[in-house]
Amino acid sequence: MTHTGGLNYFKRSNRERQKDKEKQMFAVIQTGGKQYKVAKDDVIIVEKLDAEEGKTVSFKDVLACGEGAKVKIGEPLVKGAEVKGEVLEQRKGDKVLVFKKKRRQTYRRKRGHRQNETVVKITAIKG
């Protein structure tokens, strides 16, 4: 199957998708010491939350929310704003290797670490 637009076909569809995303309601939430810009139906990976798979979680630390050019910025939080999400899975992240070495001392230590994380799908933004 060929497209008459060539590469422009793909660029054009990406731009259209980006415009749709800009019109969508978004929020900036804070959890686990990090900030995330989210929209409805986004899937994000956050630090471990105390919730089982399939349960609903609520993020009340909303720093900003808006739609298009209308944006509410909190001082420090937006009052009455809330983001709800569904926990898809609890898992361990990729392994991070910690390697220590002192030259000419025959000293080498290699350890691995896997951080616990939660995968959340954003279901609703109220603000």
N, C-alpha and C positions, 0 to 999 in steps of 0.2 A: 504494500500500500504506500503510495507516495502522496506527499502534500505539495500543493502548488506554491506554498509560501517558503519552502525550504527551512532554513534556520529561523527566519522571522516568525514562522508559525509558533515555535516553542517560546520565543521571546515575548510574543504578543500574549500568549496565554498566561505566562508568568506575571506579566504586568497586570493583566485583568484580575488574576488571583490576588495580587498585592493590593490593588484598589479595593477589592471586596473586603480584604482583611483590615484595611484602614478604616472602613465604614463600621466595622464590627465593634461592639462594646468590649473594652479591655479593662484590666485592673493590674496594679502593681502590688503584689503581696509580699509579706516577709515571713519566712519560716526557716528554722534551723540556722539563723544568723545570715541568711542570704535573701536576696530579693529576686522575684520572678515576675516578668510581664506575661500575663495570661489572658486568653480569650476563651469563649465557650468552645467546648470540644477539644481543647488542647490537652496533650498528655505531657506531664512534667515529671521529672525525677527529683525528689527532695530527700533531705535527711530523714532518718527513720521516724515514723509517727506511730503512736500507740493506737493502732486500729487494725482490725482484721480485714482480710480481702472481702470485697463486696460491700463493706460498710461505707457510710457517708461521713466525710470529714468537713469541718467548717473552718475557714481561715478568716479571723476577725481583724488581723493586723493588715488592713488595706491602706497603703500609702498614697495611692492615687487611683482614680477610675474615671472613665469617660468614654465618649463615642465620637469619633471624628475630631472636630475642632473643639467640642465641648468637653473640657477636662476639669475634674475636681481634684485639687491637691490638698492632702491633709496636713494638719499642723500639730503633731506629726501624723495622726491617723485621720481618715475620713470617717465622720460620725455616721453611724447607721449602715455603713457599707459592709458587705459580707460576700465571700466567695465560697461556694460549695463544690465539693468534688467527691468522686467515688474512688476508693482504693482498688486498683487493679491487681497489684501484687506487692509482696514484701520480698526483697531479695538482697543479695550482696553485690556490691559493685565490682569493677575490674580490680585486679590485684595491683597494688603499688609496691614496688620493691624498694627497700631501704638498705643501702649498701654503705658500710663504714670501712675505711681503710686508713692505716697509718703506714706511710712508706718506710721501708727498711726496718720494720718492727715485726714482720710476720704476723700482722694483726689485720684480719678481715672478718667482717660479720655481715651476713646477708639474711634479711628478714622480709617477709611479705605481710601485707595488710590488706584486708578487704572490708570496706566500709559498708555498714547496713544502710539500705535505702528503700524508699517507698515510691512506687509508681502510681500517680494520681491522674485521673481524667477529670477536667473541670466541667461541671454540669450546669452551674448557674452563677451569674454575677448580679448581685443586688447592690445598688448604690445610687 
